[in-house]
Amino acid sequence: MNEPVLFVLAHPDLFASRANKRMAEIAAATDGVRVYDLYAEFPDMFVHGADARSAFDGVEALVVQNPLYWYAGPGLLKEWFDRTFIAGWAYGRGGKALKGKRYLASVTTGSAAEAYRVGGRHGNPVEDYLKPYRQIAEFCQMRWQDPLVLHHARSISDDELDQHAQLLKQRLETLAAGSANS
Ligand SMILES: Cc1cc2nc3c(=O)[nH]c(=O)nc-3n(C[C@H](O)[C@H](O)[C@H](O)COP(=O)(O)O)c2cc1C
């Protein structure tokens, strides 16, 4: 099956998840998308880089789906970047594996949108906390897409959650079809 979109899911407890579980379900039901659940792939929390890199075979776009945990992704997401995006593959001499591929960050937060502003509870716009991911993408010559952020993920209504899931589905379909949104 042709699966040009790799949907990397980083959530340590899907059983307890509301939002990320829903996003993973909608991704799994979208043509051209492969859901790659990091905590299921690497239950010992050690990412085997060669295995992780082989998941990119035939991939044209990367989507990273995660809850915001302490202004970043859950720990295994960092481990995945550290072990997967290595010199000679992701960057540096001969490192062209990710070049030109699109990168979509899809993030959920516990707090409402108004908490993410200067002077607000979280001090800065949420985009500021995504800057390391944007820089990773750009360092590896990927094409950063406008992030998809779902605020107040455990408090919004079921309808709002469904609307966001449909938005994600549209973004996934666009990526699968290969048409850039930026
Ligand atoms: C360890 C931990 C750290 C968290 N850090 C933040 C944070 O920095 N900002 C925020 O808005 N929510 C934070 N949250 C709330 C989660 O982002 C929120 O519960 C999650 O996005 C909901 O998605 P889920 O239903 O898929 O778990 C944190 C939650 C946990 C467990």
PDBQT file of the ligand as one rigid body, heavy atoms in Angstrom, charges set to zero:
ROOT
HETATM    1  C1  LIG A 201       3.482  15.596  32.274  1.00  0.00    +0.000 C 
HETATM    2  C2  LIG A 201       2.470  16.557  31.704  1.00  0.00    +0.000 A 
HETATM    3  C3  LIG A 201       2.878  17.815  31.319  1.00  0.00    +0.000 A 
HETATM    4  C4  LIG A 201       1.964  18.709  30.760  1.00  0.00    +0.000 A 
HETATM    5  N1  LIG A 201       2.407  19.939  30.349  1.00  0.00    +0.000 NA
HETATM    6  C5  LIG A 201       1.537  20.813  29.772  1.00  0.00    +0.000 A 
HETATM    7  C6  LIG A 201       1.989  22.075  29.281  1.00  0.00    +0.000 A 
HETATM    8  O1  LIG A 201       3.170  22.431  29.332  1.00  0.00    +0.000 OA
HETATM    9  N2  LIG A 201       1.057  22.895  28.725  1.00  0.00    +0.000 N 
HETATM   10  C7  LIG A 201      -0.273  22.552  28.605  1.00  0.00    +0.000 A 
HETATM   11  O2  LIG A 201      -1.068  23.348  28.090  1.00  0.00    +0.000 OA
HETATM   12  N3  LIG A 201      -0.709  21.330  29.026  1.00  0.00    +0.000 NA
HETATM   13  C8  LIG A 201       0.176  20.456  29.587  1.00  0.00    +0.000 A 
HETATM   14  N4  LIG A 201      -0.266  19.216  29.969  1.00  0.00    +0.000 N 
HETATM   15  C9  LIG A 201      -1.643  18.795  29.638  1.00  0.00    +0.000 C 
HETATM   16  C10 LIG A 201      -1.642  17.961  28.349  1.00  0.00    +0.000 C 
HETATM   17  O3  LIG A 201      -1.061  18.671  27.258  1.00  0.00    +0.000 OA
HETATM   18  C11 LIG A 201      -3.083  17.566  27.961  1.00  0.00    +0.000 C 
HETATM   19  O4  LIG A 201      -3.607  16.795  29.012  1.00  0.00    +0.000 OA
HETATM   20  C12 LIG A 201      -3.102  16.777  26.667  1.00  0.00    +0.000 C 
HETATM   21  O5  LIG A 201      -2.742  17.605  25.584  1.00  0.00    +0.000 OA
HETATM   22  C13 LIG A 201      -4.482  16.182  26.408  1.00  0.00    +0.000 C 
HETATM   23  O6  LIG A 201      -4.380  15.238  25.359  1.00  0.00    +0.000 OA
HETATM   24  P1  LIG A 201      -4.815  13.700  25.591  1.00  0.00    +0.000 P 
HETATM   25  O7  LIG A 201      -6.295  13.695  25.893  1.00  0.00    +0.000 OA
HETATM   26  O8  LIG A 201      -4.502  13.032  24.301  1.00  0.00    +0.000 OA
HETATM   27  O9  LIG A 201      -3.977  13.159  26.714  1.00  0.00    +0.000 OA
HETATM   28  C14 LIG A 201       0.619  18.323  30.570  1.00  0.00    +0.000 A 
HETATM   29  C15 LIG A 201       0.207  17.051  30.990  1.00  0.00    +0.000 A 
HETATM   30  C16 LIG A 201       1.118  16.181  31.538  1.00  0.00    +0.000 A 
HETATM   31  C17 LIG A 201       0.647  14.806  31.962  1.00  0.00    +0.000 C 
ENDROOT
TORSDOF 0
